Amino acid sequence: MTGTALVNHIRRLRFEHGELTQEALARGAGVTRQTIIALEAGRYAPSLELAFRIARVFGVGVQDVFEWRD
């Protein structure tokens, strides 16, 4: 979704978690690497369930991964 107010911190979190690969994050969250690529690029807004699964991989809250900006 281009132009969405939903931003994410996935790339930074991957770096902070031992340079976790997109593939490893995808496996942990139960999605494809292509989904992670689209999320990082801001081309895709995750379902609520996926947002929680990604946050769980990082061991943080959803609000630490995704942020709504007006």
Summary of the structure (lengths in Angstrom):
residues: 70
radius of gyration: 10.9
end to end distance: 15.2
largest distance: 31.5
contacts: 171
relative contact order: 0.26
helix: 54%
strand: 9%
